[in-house]
Amino acid sequence: MLDDLRVQKIRRTDGSWSFGIVLPDCSLDEESESYLRVYEGSGSQETYAYYLVDHLRWRVREGLTTETIKIMDLHRYQGAVGAQVPMPYGQPWRVPPKRPYSKAALSISATVLKGFYLHQCVKRGINGELREALDVERLPTKADKNRAFLGHTMTSVAKNPLAPRQGTRRRHPKMLPDDARPELMGAVNTARDEMVVTWLSDTTLRIGGLTGLHLVDLHLRENAACGECKSPHVHVCHRQTNPNRARAKKKEDWKTVDGVITGGEIYRVSPAMVSSYFKYMTTEYAKYATGHGMLLIQLAGPRIGEPWTADAARGVLRRAGKRAELSGRIKPHAFRHTTTNKILDVTDNDPWVAKEAGNWASVQTVEEVYGHPDMHSPEFTSALKAVWGEES
């Protein structure tokens, strides 16, 4: 049975999680394991495992192996998982209730397939024809050079022949409906949830970073001992062993010295964020917390007082959006896009300030090496205060 291939979550001795693909006899698939092990400790491993198991199920049905599969077979697979209507050879591969891959999902699938087969072909010295077809390059674009250190020296970049063609990129990402913040504040029921709405609204925090915060990460007073930011701020640190499995996306270096956190991603904190924090800490947190040291906790159920998960936070926002009768599904990442858009509006579309304020990994038109505005410059502070509603 094709469904006998499945993704298995494995808990390591250090408390972290790993993901592998299990065969019908409950043993790990060695091919996929050697590839997925490269991403152990990253958030990509789970995603890649689920994309890869879809492909391996298809490959079993087609009677193909790593030694015999060809580039045309991989193109056929990409067409099958992206098909939305019956094709001449029957139903699409992903029949309901599974949805066909979107264009973004096809791009991820292409990355996984190229990485998996190049890894196997090189490691095992097999299928040179497929390796040659996948290991191709193209001339670098201006955007490629802007993103790279010493980009002016680039002569070529890797190309993925399986990736879908890129059309015109959508200019505006999905953002919150107008007046979403006050509507959500009126629809949530706890001080914790008010704090979540406030913190997401006044920063560009990702939900994994927010639910992964520990109390020691919060430097909510002026001139904190870390010495990295004079204003109130938080350090978002990537931790593999959080009991709620929440993880920051970026793996910036961080450390603790004499109980003081330094490094990680630094986000400035608004007065409203500090106020919502103290309201939550002096009421619900003080009443229910169980001593684990994480910021956000569950307020009901059998695990009351334990760390709150990112999925639970998403559910709270989704239900609050429905109660407030806001259009569309409220997602945490929409807060990030909305705040970035507001910063661009009040800085005359200055991407340097937006990049630093939002901790974005890159800006297409700004080279990371050269664009570092001062976090305490008048322009930077004015942009954040305008987003926080403290000045026009």
C-alpha positions as CSV (number, residue, x, y, z in Angstrom):
1,M,0.0,0.0,0.0
2,L,1.3,3.5,-0.9
3,D,0.0,5.0,2.3
4,D,2.3,2.6,4.3
5,L,5.1,5.1,3.6
6,R,4.6,7.7,6.3
7,V,6.5,10.5,8.0
8,Q,7.6,9.6,11.6
9,K,8.4,12.1,14.3
10,I,11.3,11.0,16.4
11,R,12.2,12.6,19.8
12,R,16.0,12.9,20.4
13,T,17.7,12.5,23.7
14,D,18.3,16.3,23.9
15,G,14.6,16.9,23.8
16,S,14.5,18.1,20.1
17,W,12.5,16.4,17.3
18,S,13.6,14.8,14.1
19,F,11.5,13.7,11.1
20,G,12.1,10.6,8.9
21,I,10.2,8.5,6.4
22,V,9.2,5.0,7.7
23,L,8.7,1.9,5.5
24,P,5.9,-0.6,5.9
25,D,8.1,-2.8,8.2
26,C,8.5,0.3,10.5
27,S,12.2,0.8,9.6
28,L,13.5,4.1,8.4
29,D,14.0,4.6,4.6
30,E,17.8,5.0,4.3
31,E,17.7,7.1,1.2
32,S,15.4,9.7,2.6
33,E,17.1,9.6,6.0
34,S,20.5,10.5,4.6
35,Y,19.0,13.5,2.8
36,L,16.8,14.7,5.6
37,R,19.6,14.4,8.1
38,V,21.2,17.4,6.4
39,Y,18.4,19.5,7.7
40,E,18.2,18.1,11.2
41,G,17.6,20.9,13.8
42,S,16.0,23.2,11.2
43,G,12.3,23.9,10.6
44,S,12.8,22.8,7.0
45,Q,13.2,19.1,7.9
46,E,9.6,18.4,8.7
47,T,8.3,20.3,5.6
48,Y,10.8,18.5,3.3
49,A,9.9,15.1,4.8
50,Y,6.2,15.6,3.9
51,Y,7.0,16.7,0.4
52,L,9.4,13.9,-0.1
53,V,7.0,11.1,1.2
54,D,4.4,12.3,-1.4
55,H,7.0,11.8,-4.1
56,L,8.2,8.4,-2.9
57,R,4.6,7.1,-2.8
58,W,4.2,8.2,-6.5
59,R,7.5,6.7,-7.4
60,V,6.4,3.3,-5.9
61,R,3.3,3.4,-8.0
62,E,5.3,4.2,-11.1
63,G,7.8,1.4,-10.5
64,L,10.8,3.8,-10.5
65,T,13.9,3.9,-8.4
66,T,16.7,6.4,-7.9
67,E,18.8,4.4,-10.4
68,T,16.1,4.4,-13.1
69,I,14.2,7.7,-12.7
70,K,14.8,10.4,-15.4
71,I,14.3,14.2,-15.5
72,M,11.1,13.7,-17.6
73,D,9.7,11.5,-14.8
74,L,10.2,14.3,-12.3
75,H,8.5,16.8,-14.7
76,R,5.6,14.3,-14.9
77,Y,5.4,14.1,-11.1
78,Q,5.4,17.9,-10.8
79,G,2.6,18.1,-13.3
80,A,0.7,15.3,-11.5
81,V,0.8,16.9,-8.0
82,G,-0.1,20.3,-9.4
83,A,-3.0,19.1,-11.6
84,Q,-6.4,20.5,-10.6
85,V,-8.5,18.7,-13.2
86,P,-8.6,15.2,-14.7
87,M,-6.0,14.7,-17.3
88,P,-6.0,12.3,-20.3
89,Y,-4.5,9.6,-18.1
90,G,-7.2,9.9,-15.4
91,Q,-7.7,11.7,-12.1
92,P,-5.0,14.1,-10.7
93,W,-2.5,12.4,-8.4
94,R,-3.7,14.4,-5.4
95,V,-7.4,13.6,-5.4
96,P,-9.8,15.1,-2.8
97,P,-9.6,15.6,0.1
98,K,-6.0,16.4,-0.8
99,R,-5.5,19.7,-2.6
100,P,-3.3,20.1,-5.6
101,Y,0.0,21.8,-5.0
102,S,-0.1,25.6,-5.4
103,K,2.7,27.4,-7.3
104,A,4.5,28.1,-4.0
105,A,4.2,24.4,-3.0
106,L,5.5,23.3,-6.4
107,S,8.6,25.5,-5.9
108,I,9.2,23.8,-2.5
109,S,8.7,20.4,-4.2
110,A,11.2,21.3,-6.9
111,T,13.7,22.2,-4.2
112,V,13.2,18.9,-2.4
113,L,13.4,16.8,-5.5
114,K,16.5,18.4,-6.8
115,G,18.3,18.2,-3.4
116,F,17.2,14.6,-2.8
117,Y,18.3,13.3,-6.2
118,L,21.6,15.2,-6.4
119,H,22.4,14.1,-2.9
120,Q,21.8,10.4,-3.9
121,C,23.5,10.6,-7.3
122,V,26.6,12.1,-5.8
123,K,26.7,10.0,-2.7
124,R,26.2,6.7,-4.4
125,G,27.7,7.5,-7.8
126,I,24.6,6.5,-9.8
127,N,22.3,7.9,-12.5
128,G,24.8,10.4,-14.1
129,E,22.2,11.4,-16.7
130,L,19.8,12.7,-14.0
131,R,22.6,14.4,-12.1
132,E,23.7,16.2,-15.3
133,A,20.1,17.3,-16.0
134,L,19.6,18.7,-12.5
135,D,23.0,20.2,-11.9
136,V,22.6,23.2,-14.2
137,E,23.3,26.9,-13.8
138,R,22.1,30.3,-15.2
139,L,23.4,33.8,-15.4
140,P,22.9,35.8,-12.2
141,T,20.2,38.5,-12.2
142,K,20.5,41.9,-10.5
143,A,18.4,40.6,-7.6
144,D,20.8,37.7,-7.2
145,K,23.7,40.0,-6.9
146,N,21.9,42.3,-4.5
147,R,21.2,39.4,-2.2
148,A,24.8,38.1,-2.2
149,F,27.9,39.1,-0.4
150,L,30.4,40.3,-3.1
151,G,27.6,39.8,-5.6
152,H,29.5,41.8,-8.3
153,T,31.9,38.8,-8.6
154,M,29.1,36.3,-9.4
155,T,29.3,34.7,-12.9
156,S,26.5,32.0,-12.4
157,V,23.9,30.7,-10.0
158,A,22.3,27.3,-9.6
159,K,19.1,26.8,-11.6
160,N,16.3,24.3,-10.8
161,P,14.8,22.9,-14.0
162,L,11.9,21.5,-12.0
163,A,10.7,24.8,-10.6
164,P,7.6,26.4,-12.1
165,R,8.0,29.4,-14.3
166,Q,7.9,32.6,-12.3
167,G,5.4,35.2,-13.6
168,T,4.9,38.7,-12.3
169,R,5.4,38.6,-8.5
170,R,2.5,39.8,-6.4
171,R,3.4,43.3,-5.2
172,H,1.3,43.4,-2.0
173,P,1.2,40.4,0.3
174,K,-2.0,39.5,2.2
175,M,-2.5,42.0,5.1
176,L,-5.1,42.4,7.8
177,P,-8.5,44.0,7.1
178,D,-8.8,47.7,8.0
179,D,-9.3,48.3,11.7
180,A,-8.5,44.7,12.5
181,R,-6.6,45.5,15.7
182,P,-9.4,47.2,17.7
183,E,-11.9,44.7,16.4
184,L,-9.7,41.8,17.5
185,M,-9.0,43.4,20.9
186,G,-12.8,43.6,21.5
187,A,-13.2,39.9,20.5
188,V,-10.5,38.2,22.6
189,N,-11.3,37.1,26.1
190,T,-8.1,37.1,28.1
191,A,-5.2,39.3,29.0
192,R,-2.9,36.8,27.3
193,D,-4.8,37.1,24.0
194,E,-4.8,40.9,24.3
195,M,-1.1,40.8,24.7
196,V,-0.7,38.6,21.6
197,V,-2.7,40.9,19.4
198,T,-0.8,43.9,20.8
199,W,2.6,42.3,20.3
200,L,1.9,41.1,16.8
201,S,0.4,44.5,15.8
202,D,3.4,46.6,17.1
203,T,6.2,44.4,15.8
204,T,6.9,42.0,12.9
205,L,7.3,39.0,15.2
206,R,6.5,35.7,13.7
207,I,4.2,33.5,15.7
208,G,6.9,30.8,16.3
209,G,9.2,33.5,17.7
210,L,6.5,34.9,19.9
211,T,5.3,31.6,21.4
212,G,9.0,30.6,21.8
213,L,9.9,33.6,24.0
214,H,11.2,33.0,27.5
215,L,11.0,35.5,30.3
216,V,14.8,36.0,30.2
217,D,14.5,37.1,26.6
218,L,12.5,40.2,27.6
219,H,14.5,43.4,28.2
220,L,11.6,45.8,28.8
221,R,13.5,48.6,30.5
222,E,15.8,51.3,29.2
223,N,19.5,50.5,29.0
224,A,19.2,46.7,29.5
225,A,22.3,44.8,30.7
226,C,22.8,43.2,27.3
227,G,24.0,46.5,25.9
228,E,22.7,45.8,22.5
229,C,19.7,48.2,22.4
230,K,19.1,51.2,24.7
231,S,15.3,51.0,24.3
232,P,13.0,48.3,25.6
233,H,13.3,45.2,23.4
234,V,13.1,41.5,23.2
235,H,15.6,38.9,22.0
236,V,14.1,36.1,19.8
237,C,16.3,33.1,20.1
238,H,16.1,29.9,18.2
239,R,15.8,27.0,20.6
240,Q,15.3,23.4,19.6
241,T,14.2,22.1,23.0
242,N,11.2,24.4,23.8
243,P,8.6,22.1,25.4
244,N,5.9,23.6,23.2
245,R,8.1,23.0,20.1
246,A,7.9,26.7,19.1
247,R,11.0,27.9,17.3
248,A,12.3,31.1,15.9
249,K,12.7,30.9,12.1
250,K,16.1,32.6,11.9
251,K,19.0,30.9,13.7
252,E,20.9,34.0,14.8
253,D,23.7,33.3,17.3
254,W,22.8,34.0,21.0
255,K,24.1,33.2,24.4
256,T,23.5,33.7,28.1
257,V,26.2,35.4,30.2
258,D,25.5,35.8,33.9
259,G,21.8,35.3,33.3
260,V,21.7,38.0,30.6
261,I,20.6,37.1,27.0
262,T,22.6,38.6,24.1
263,G,22.2,38.0,20.4
264,G,19.3,36.5,18.6
265,E,16.9,38.7,16.6
266,I,16.2,42.0,18.4
267,Y,12.8,43.6,18.2
268,R,12.0,47.1,19.7
269,V,9.0,47.1,22.1
270,S,6.3,49.7,22.3
271,P,4.8,51.2,25.5
272,A,1.5,49.4,24.7
273,M,3.4,46.1,24.5
274,V,4.9,46.7,27.9
275,S,1.5,47.6,29.4
276,S,-0.1,44.5,28.0
277,Y,2.8,42.4,29.4
278,F,2.4,43.7,32.9
279,K,-1.4,43.2,32.8
280,Y,-0.9,39.6,31.7
281,M,1.9,38.8,34.2
282,T,0.1,40.2,37.2
283,T,-3.1,38.3,36.6
284,E,-3.2,35.1,34.5
285,Y,0.6,34.3,34.5
286,A,0.9,34.8,38.3
287,K,-2.1,32.6,38.9
288,Y,-1.3,29.6,36.5
289,A,2.3,29.5,35.5
290,T,4.1,26.3,36.4
291,G,7.8,27.5,36.6
292,H,9.0,26.6,33.1
293,G,10.1,30.1,32.4
294,M,8.3,30.6,29.0
295,L,6.2,33.7,28.4
296,L,2.9,32.4,27.0
297,I,0.9,29.7,28.9
298,Q,-2.3,27.7,28.5
299,L,-5.1,29.1,30.6
300,A,-7.5,26.2,30.5
301,G,-7.7,22.4,30.1
302,P,-5.6,19.6,31.6
303,R,-2.3,21.3,30.8
304,I,-3.1,24.6,32.3
305,G,0.0,26.7,33.1
306,E,2.1,24.8,30.6
307,P,3.7,26.6,27.5
308,W,1.2,27.7,24.9
309,T,1.8,26.4,21.3
310,A,1.9,28.3,18.1
311,D,-1.1,26.3,16.7
312,A,-3.1,27.3,19.8
313,A,-2.3,31.0,19.2
314,R,-3.3,30.6,15.5
315,G,-6.6,29.1,16.6
316,V,-7.3,32.0,19.1
317,L,-6.7,34.6,16.3
318,R,-8.8,32.7,13.8
319,R,-11.8,32.4,16.2
320,A,-11.5,36.0,17.3
321,G,-11.6,37.1,13.7
322,K,-14.8,35.2,13.2
323,R,-16.4,36.7,16.3
324,A,-15.4,40.1,15.1
325,E,-16.8,39.3,11.7
326,L,-13.6,40.3,9.9
327,S,-13.3,39.4,6.3
328,G,-11.0,36.4,5.5
329,R,-9.1,34.2,7.9
330,I,-6.9,36.0,10.4
331,K,-3.4,34.6,10.3
332,P,-0.4,35.7,12.4
333,H,1.8,36.4,9.5
334,A,-0.6,39.0,8.2
335,F,0.4,41.2,11.2
336,R,4.0,41.1,10.0
337,H,3.1,42.2,6.5
338,T,0.8,44.9,7.7
339,T,3.3,46.4,10.1
340,T,6.0,46.4,7.4
341,N,3.6,48.1,5.0
342,K,2.9,50.8,7.6
343,I,6.6,51.4,8.2
344,L,7.1,51.8,4.4
345,D,4.2,54.2,4.3
346,V,5.6,56.5,7.0
347,T,9.2,56.4,5.7
348,D,8.5,57.2,2.1
349,N,9.1,53.5,1.1
350,D,12.5,53.4,2.7
351,P,13.3,49.6,2.5
352,W,16.4,50.0,4.7
353,V,14.4,51.1,7.7
354,A,11.7,48.5,7.0
355,K,14.2,45.7,6.8
356,E,15.8,46.5,10.1
357,A,12.6,47.3,11.9
358,G,11.1,44.0,10.7
359,N,14.2,41.8,10.9
360,W,13.6,40.7,7.3
361,A,16.3,38.4,5.9
362,S,16.8,40.4,2.7
363,V,15.5,43.3,0.7
364,Q,15.7,42.8,-3.1
365,T,16.8,46.4,-3.8
366,V,19.1,46.8,-0.8
367,E,22.3,44.9,-0.2
368,E,22.4,43.7,3.4
369,V,26.1,44.5,3.7
370,Y,25.6,48.2,3.1
371,G,22.2,49.1,4.5
372,H,22.2,49.3,8.3
373,P,20.2,52.3,9.7
374,D,20.7,53.2,13.3
375,M,18.0,51.6,15.5
376,H,18.0,54.9,17.5
377,S,18.0,57.3,14.6
378,P,15.2,59.9,14.5
379,E,13.8,58.3,11.3
380,F,13.8,54.8,12.8
381,T,12.2,55.9,16.1
382,S,9.7,58.1,14.3
383,A,8.6,55.2,12.1
384,L,8.0,52.9,15.0
385,K,6.2,55.5,17.0
386,A,3.9,56.2,14.1
387,V,3.1,52.5,13.8
388,W,2.5,52.4,17.5
389,G,0.1,55.3,17.3
390,E,2.2,57.7,19.4
391,E,2.7,60.3,16.7
392,S,1.2,61.1,13.3
